Amino acid sequence: MVDSGVMANTSARMLRLLSLLQTHRYWPGAELADRLEVSPRTLRRDVERLRDLGYPVDANRGAAGGYQLQAGAAVPPLLLDDDEAVAIAVGLRTSAAGAVAGFEEISVRALAKVIQLLPPRLRRRIDALQAVTAPGVFGGGPTLDAEVLTTLALACRGEERLRFGYAAREGEVSARHVEPHRLVSLGRRWYLIVWDLDRADWRSFRVDRLTDPAATGARFRPRELPGGDPVTWLRSRIAAIPTRHDVSIVLHCPAEQVRGAVGHWGVVEPLPAGQGAGTEGASCRLRMSVDDLGWPVMVLGVLGVPFTIESPPELRDRARAAGETLLRGTA
């Protein structure tokens, strides 16, 4: 009789093995066995089990041998046909662009896994579809190349160093050599958090200003990000930029209604009863840090509820001008 605990451990180890194979193009056998804390013989048996399940794993024999998961094969265990695989990849690209608030980062991670296993003919179909379609993403963030996002996501997952060009806010262009830590979607934009090897410090880069990212093949051991949480760290860095606008607006409606419109791009705080007269007396305060006041003006227009702008003063002028423009159009 087979021990159920042994079976569970074996299954968990094989899932871990599959995850690692999907992370890197090539794994030296000794390194892979060390990660899984098993002997080379056990590793070979696990690889054979994956092959029996339909996963195409290549092996190089010898002292310097290793393993890699083939690109361009079918996608077990989903067993997708061509049309289904294309539909999933296109849907993930659209979601990664922000069409579904809160799913951007998850979509990029999933897209990176799917793209790795698609054959070139299906990748061409996906690229062709993407070239002639334009997802309607609320908020009007910059258009990004899904291939760039996938390259960055794979480098983060694979703990592989990157080189890319970067255009700073002032227009200065520089070459960067980094250890990528995490991709973060925040405020209608994507950011890459890295350890900058040339500057020996943590940095964040807007992905829409990044060009020609290329993995170097050199792996690294991840460092610990100060504070641990990438989103909190990024928010603090962005808030320190003096040219950004700190927005505070009291809206006379329930906090849930505002959260549904802004998602994770702002912080919404319910206000005590009596501080505003809206639906059932509910009101809330919306706080945002933005570099374009057009974004909060758009939020106000979409919500269509009474509001009071607390800061910055320039937002009042911007909202007033937008209202006057709309009124002229209806005259």
Contacts in CASP RR format, 6 or more apart in sequence:
PFRMAT RR
TARGET T0000
AUTHOR 0000-0000-0000
METHOD contacts of the structure
MODEL  1
MVDSGVMANTSARMLRLLSLLQTHRYWPGAELADRLEVSPRTLRRDVERL
RDLGYPVDANRGAAGGYQLQAGAAVPPLLLDDDEAVAIAVGLRTSAAGAV
AGFEEISVRALAKVIQLLPPRLRRRIDALQAVTAPGVFGGGPTLDAEVLT
TLALACRGEERLRFGYAAREGEVSARHVEPHRLVSLGRRWYLIVWDLDRA
DWRSFRVDRLTDPAATGARFRPRELPGGDPVTWLRSRIAAIPTRHDVSIV
LHCPAEQVRGAVGHWGVVEPLPAGQGAGTEGASCRLRMSVDDLGWPVMVL
GVLGVPFTIESPPELRDRARAAGETLLRGTA
10 46 0 8 1.000
13 36 0 8 1.000
13 38 0 8 1.000
13 46 0 8 1.000
14 46 0 8 1.000
14 49 0 8 1.000
14 50 0 8 1.000
16 35 0 8 1.000
16 36 0 8 1.000
17 32 0 8 1.000
17 36 0 8 1.000
17 43 0 8 1.000
17 46 0 8 1.000
17 47 0 8 1.000
17 50 0 8 1.000
18 50 0 8 1.000
18 55 0 8 1.000
18 69 0 8 1.000
20 27 0 8 1.000
20 32 0 8 1.000
20 35 0 8 1.000
20 36 0 8 1.000
21 27 0 8 1.000
21 50 0 8 1.000
21 55 0 8 1.000
21 57 0 8 1.000
21 67 0 8 1.000
21 68 0 8 1.000
21 69 0 8 1.000
22 69 0 8 1.000
22 113 0 8 1.000
22 116 0 8 1.000
22 117 0 8 1.000
23 154 0 8 1.000
23 157 0 8 1.000
23 158 0 8 1.000
23 159 0 8 1.000
24 68 0 8 1.000
24 158 0 8 1.000
24 160 0 8 1.000
24 219 0 8 1.000
25 68 0 8 1.000
25 71 0 8 1.000
26 66 0 8 1.000
26 67 0 8 1.000
26 68 0 8 1.000
27 66 0 8 1.000
27 67 0 8 1.000
27 68 0 8 1.000
28 64 0 8 1.000
28 65 0 8 1.000
28 66 0 8 1.000
29 40 0 8 1.000
29 43 0 8 1.000
29 65 0 8 1.000
29 66 0 8 1.000
29 67 0 8 1.000
30 40 0 8 1.000
32 43 0 8 1.000
32 66 0 8 1.000
32 67 0 8 1.000
33 39 0 8 1.000
33 40 0 8 1.000
33 42 0 8 1.000
33 43 0 8 1.000
36 42 0 8 1.000
36 43 0 8 1.000
36 46 0 8 1.000
38 46 0 8 1.000
47 57 0 8 1.000
47 59 0 8 1.000
47 67 0 8 1.000
50 57 0 8 1.000
51 57 0 8 1.000
53 76 0 8 1.000
53 77 0 8 1.000
54 74 0 8 1.000
54 76 0 8 1.000
55 69 0 8 1.000
55 76 0 8 1.000
56 69 0 8 1.000
56 70 0 8 1.000
56 73 0 8 1.000
57 67 0 8 1.000
57 68 0 8 1.000
57 69 0 8 1.000
57 70 0 8 1.000
58 67 0 8 1.000
58 68 0 8 1.000
58 69 0 8 1.000
58 70 0 8 1.000
59 65 0 8 1.000
59 66 0 8 1.000
59 67 0 8 1.000
60 66 0 8 1.000
60 67 0 8 1.000
69 116 0 8 1.000
69 117 0 8 1.000
71 116 0 8 1.000
71 117 0 8 1.000
71 118 0 8 1.000
71 119 0 8 1.000
72 117 0 8 1.000
72 118 0 8 1.000
72 119 0 8 1.000
72 120 0 8 1.000
73 117 0 8 1.000
73 119 0 8 1.000
74 80 0 8 1.000
74 117 0 8 1.000
75 85 0 8 1.000
75 114 0 8 1.000
75 117 0 8 1.000
75 118 0 8 1.000
80 88 0 8 1.000
82 122 0 8 1.000
82 125 0 8 1.000
85 114 0 8 1.000
85 118 0 8 1.000
85 122 0 8 1.000
86 122 0 8 1.000
86 125 0 8 1.000
86 126 0 8 1.000
86 129 0 8 1.000
88 114 0 8 1.000
89 111 0 8 1.000
89 114 0 8 1.000
89 115 0 8 1.000
89 118 0 8 1.000
89 122 0 8 1.000
89 126 0 8 1.000
90 126 0 8 1.000
90 129 0 8 1.000
90 130 0 8 1.000
90 133 0 8 1.000
91 107 0 8 1.000
92 107 0 8 1.000
92 108 0 8 1.000
92 110 0 8 1.000
92 111 0 8 1.000
92 114 0 8 1.000
93 107 0 8 1.000
93 111 0 8 1.000
93 126 0 8 1.000
93 130 0 8 1.000
93 146 0 8 1.000
94 135 0 8 1.000
95 103 0 8 1.000
95 104 0 8 1.000
95 107 0 8 1.000
96 104 0 8 1.000
96 107 0 8 1.000
96 108 0 8 1.000
96 111 0 8 1.000
96 146 0 8 1.000
96 149 0 8 1.000
97 104 0 8 1.000
97 135 0 8 1.000
97 137 0 8 1.000
97 143 0 8 1.000
97 144 0 8 1.000
97 146 0 8 1.000
98 104 0 8 1.000
98 135 0 8 1.000
98 137 0 8 1.000
98 185 0 8 1.000
98 188 0 8 1.000
99 135 0 8 1.000
99 136 0 8 1.000
99 137 0 8 1.000
100 107 0 8 1.000
101 138 0 8 1.000
101 260 0 8 1.000
101 263 0 8 1.000
101 264 0 8 1.000
101 265 0 8 1.000
102 185 0 8 1.000
102 263 0 8 1.000
102 264 0 8 1.000
104 185 0 8 1.000
104 190 0 8 1.000
105 183 0 8 1.000
105 184 0 8 1.000
105 185 0 8 1.000
108 149 0 8 1.000
108 150 0 8 1.000
108 153 0 8 1.000
108 183 0 8 1.000
109 153 0 8 1.000
109 157 0 8 1.000
111 146 0 8 1.000
111 149 0 8 1.000
111 150 0 8 1.000
111 153 0 8 1.000
112 150 0 8 1.000
112 153 0 8 1.000
112 154 0 8 1.000
112 157 0 8 1.000
115 123 0 8 1.000
115 150 0 8 1.000
116 154 0 8 1.000
118 126 0 8 1.000
130 146 0 8 1.000
138 302 0 8 1.000
139 188 0 8 1.000
139 295 0 8 1.000
139 298 0 8 1.000
140 188 0 8 1.000
141 188 0 8 1.000
141 189 0 8 1.000
142 188 0 8 1.000
142 189 0 8 1.000
142 208 0 8 1.000
143 208 0 8 1.000
144 190 0 8 1.000
144 207 0 8 1.000
144 208 0 8 1.000
148 207 0 8 1.000
148 210 0 8 1.000
148 213 0 8 1.000
149 183 0 8 1.000
149 190 0 8 1.000
149 207 0 8 1.000
151 213 0 8 1.000
151 214 0 8 1.000
151 215 0 8 1.000
152 162 0 8 1.000
152 180 0 8 1.000
152 183 0 8 1.000
152 192 0 8 1.000
152 207 0 8 1.000
152 210 0 8 1.000
152 213 0 8 1.000
153 183 0 8 1.000
154 160 0 8 1.000
154 215 0 8 1.000
155 161 0 8 1.000
155 162 0 8 1.000
155 180 0 8 1.000
155 213 0 8 1.000
155 215 0 8 1.000
156 180 0 8 1.000
156 181 0 8 1.000
156 182 0 8 1.000
156 183 0 8 1.000
158 219 0 8 1.000
159 179 0 8 1.000
159 219 0 8 1.000
159 220 0 8 1.000
159 221 0 8 1.000
159 222 0 8 1.000
160 180 0 8 1.000
160 215 0 8 1.000
160 216 0 8 1.000
160 217 0 8 1.000
160 218 0 8 1.000
160 219 0 8 1.000
160 220 0 8 1.000
161 177 0 8 1.000
161 178 0 8 1.000
161 179 0 8 1.000
161 180 0 8 1.000
161 197 0 8 1.000
161 215 0 8 1.000
161 216 0 8 1.000
161 217 0 8 1.000
161 218 0 8 1.000
161 219 0 8 1.000
161 220 0 8 1.000
162 176 0 8 1.000
162 177 0 8 1.000
162 178 0 8 1.000
162 179 0 8 1.000
162 180 0 8 1.000
162 194 0 8 1.000
162 213 0 8 1.000
162 214 0 8 1.000
162 215 0 8 1.000
162 216 0 8 1.000
163 175 0 8 1.000
163 176 0 8 1.000
163 177 0 8 1.000
163 178 0 8 1.000
163 213 0 8 1.000
163 214 0 8 1.000
163 216 0 8 1.000
164 175 0 8 1.000
164 176 0 8 1.000
164 178 0 8 1.000
164 210 0 8 1.000
164 211 0 8 1.000
164 212 0 8 1.000
164 213 0 8 1.000
164 214 0 8 1.000
165 173 0 8 1.000
165 174 0 8 1.000
165 175 0 8 1.000
165 176 0 8 1.000
165 210 0 8 1.000
165 211 0 8 1.000
165 212 0 8 1.000
165 213 0 8 1.000
166 173 0 8 1.000
166 174 0 8 1.000
166 175 0 8 1.000
166 176 0 8 1.000
166 205 0 8 1.000
166 209 0 8 1.000
166 210 0 8 1.000
166 211 0 8 1.000
167 173 0 8 1.000
167 209 0 8 1.000
167 211 0 8 1.000
168 174 0 8 1.000
168 209 0 8 1.000
176 194 0 8 1.000
176 196 0 8 1.000
176 198 0 8 1.000
176 205 0 8 1.000
177 196 0 8 1.000
177 197 0 8 1.000
177 198 0 8 1.000
177 216 0 8 1.000
178 194 0 8 1.000
178 195 0 8 1.000
178 196 0 8 1.000
178 197 0 8 1.000
178 203 0 8 1.000
179 194 0 8 1.000
179 195 0 8 1.000
179 197 0 8 1.000
179 220 0 8 1.000
179 222 0 8 1.000
179 223 0 8 1.000
180 192 0 8 1.000
180 193 0 8 1.000
180 194 0 8 1.000
181 193 0 8 1.000
181 194 0 8 1.000
181 195 0 8 1.000
181 202 0 8 1.000
181 222 0 8 1.000
181 223 0 8 1.000
181 225 0 8 1.000
181 230 0 8 1.000
182 192 0 8 1.000
182 193 0 8 1.000
182 225 0 8 1.000
182 230 0 8 1.000
183 190 0 8 1.000
183 191 0 8 1.000
183 192 0 8 1.000
183 193 0 8 1.000
183 207 0 8 1.000
184 190 0 8 1.000
184 191 0 8 1.000
184 192 0 8 1.000
184 193 0 8 1.000
184 230 0 8 1.000
184 231 0 8 1.000
184 234 0 8 1.000
185 191 0 8 1.000
185 264 0 8 1.000
186 231 0 8 1.000
186 234 0 8 1.000
186 235 0 8 1.000
186 238 0 8 1.000
186 264 0 8 1.000
186 265 0 8 1.000
187 264 0 8 1.000
187 265 0 8 1.000
187 266 0 8 1.000
187 290 0 8 1.000
187 295 0 8 1.000
188 265 0 8 1.000
188 295 0 8 1.000
189 206 0 8 1.000
189 207 0 8 1.000
189 208 0 8 1.000
190 206 0 8 1.000
190 207 0 8 1.000
190 208 0 8 1.000
191 204 0 8 1.000
191 205 0 8 1.000
191 206 0 8 1.000
191 207 0 8 1.000
191 234 0 8 1.000
192 204 0 8 1.000
192 205 0 8 1.000
192 207 0 8 1.000
192 210 0 8 1.000
193 202 0 8 1.000
193 203 0 8 1.000
193 204 0 8 1.000
193 225 0 8 1.000
193 230 0 8 1.000
193 233 0 8 1.000
193 234 0 8 1.000
194 202 0 8 1.000
194 203 0 8 1.000
194 204 0 8 1.000
194 205 0 8 1.000
195 201 0 8 1.000
195 202 0 8 1.000
195 203 0 8 1.000
195 223 0 8 1.000
196 202 0 8 1.000
196 203 0 8 1.000
202 225 0 8 1.000
202 226 0 8 1.000
202 233 0 8 1.000
204 234 0 8 1.000
204 237 0 8 1.000
204 238 0 8 1.000
225 233 0 8 1.000
226 233 0 8 1.000
227 233 0 8 1.000
235 289 0 8 1.000
238 244 0 8 1.000
238 289 0 8 1.000
239 246 0 8 1.000
239 289 0 8 1.000
241 291 0 8 1.000
243 291 0 8 1.000
244 289 0 8 1.000
244 290 0 8 1.000
244 291 0 8 1.000
245 289 0 8 1.000
245 290 0 8 1.000
245 291 0 8 1.000
245 293 0 8 1.000
245 312 0 8 1.000
245 314 0 8 1.000
245 315 0 8 1.000
246 287 0 8 1.000
246 288 0 8 1.000
246 289 0 8 1.000
246 311 0 8 1.000
246 312 0 8 1.000
247 286 0 8 1.000
247 287 0 8 1.000
247 288 0 8 1.000
247 289 0 8 1.000
247 290 0 8 1.000
247 293 0 8 1.000
247 296 0 8 1.000
247 311 0 8 1.000
247 312 0 8 1.000
247 315 0 8 1.000
248 285 0 8 1.000
248 286 0 8 1.000
248 287 0 8 1.000
248 309 0 8 1.000
248 310 0 8 1.000
248 311 0 8 1.000
249 285 0 8 1.000
249 286 0 8 1.000
249 296 0 8 1.000
249 300 0 8 1.000
249 307 0 8 1.000
249 308 0 8 1.000
249 309 0 8 1.000
249 310 0 8 1.000
249 315 0 8 1.000
250 271 0 8 1.000
250 275 0 8 1.000
250 276 0 8 1.000
250 283 0 8 1.000
250 284 0 8 1.000
250 285 0 8 1.000
250 286 0 8 1.000
250 307 0 8 1.000
250 308 0 8 1.000
250 310 0 8 1.000
251 258 0 8 1.000
251 283 0 8 1.000
251 284 0 8 1.000
251 285 0 8 1.000
251 286 0 8 1.000
251 303 0 8 1.000
251 305 0 8 1.000
251 306 0 8 1.000
251 307 0 8 1.000
252 276 0 8 1.000
252 277 0 8 1.000
252 278 0 8 1.000
252 279 0 8 1.000
252 281 0 8 1.000
252 282 0 8 1.000
252 283 0 8 1.000
252 305 0 8 1.000
252 306 0 8 1.000
252 307 0 8 1.000
253 278 0 8 1.000
253 279 0 8 1.000
253 282 0 8 1.000
253 283 0 8 1.000
253 284 0 8 1.000
253 303 0 8 1.000
253 305 0 8 1.000
254 270 0 8 1.000
254 279 0 8 1.000
254 280 0 8 1.000
254 282 0 8 1.000
254 284 0 8 1.000
255 268 0 8 1.000
255 269 0 8 1.000
255 270 0 8 1.000
255 282 0 8 1.000
255 284 0 8 1.000
257 279 0 8 1.000
257 303 0 8 1.000
257 305 0 8 1.000
258 268 0 8 1.000
258 284 0 8 1.000
258 286 0 8 1.000
258 303 0 8 1.000
259 268 0 8 1.000
261 299 0 8 1.000
261 302 0 8 1.000
261 303 0 8 1.000
262 268 0 8 1.000
262 286 0 8 1.000
262 288 0 8 1.000
262 299 0 8 1.000
265 288 0 8 1.000
265 295 0 8 1.000
266 286 0 8 1.000
266 287 0 8 1.000
266 288 0 8 1.000
267 286 0 8 1.000
267 287 0 8 1.000
267 288 0 8 1.000
268 284 0 8 1.000
268 285 0 8 1.000
268 286 0 8 1.000
268 287 0 8 1.000
269 284 0 8 1.000
269 285 0 8 1.000
269 287 0 8 1.000
270 282 0 8 1.000
270 283 0 8 1.000
270 284 0 8 1.000
271 283 0 8 1.000
271 284 0 8 1.000
271 285 0 8 1.000
273 281 0 8 1.000
274 281 0 8 1.000
274 283 0 8 1.000
275 283 0 8 1.000
276 283 0 8 1.000
277 283 0 8 1.000
277 306 0 8 1.000
278 305 0 8 1.000
278 306 0 8 1.000
279 305 0 8 1.000
285 310 0 8 1.000
286 296 0 8 1.000
286 299 0 8 1.000
288 295 0 8 1.000
288 296 0 8 1.000
290 296 0 8 1.000
293 312 0 8 1.000
293 314 0 8 1.000
293 315 0 8 1.000
293 318 0 8 1.000
294 318 0 8 1.000
296 315 0 8 1.000
297 315 0 8 1.000
297 318 0 8 1.000
297 319 0 8 1.000
297 322 0 8 1.000
300 307 0 8 1.000
300 319 0 8 1.000
309 315 0 8 1.000
309 316 0 8 1.000
309 319 0 8 1.000
END
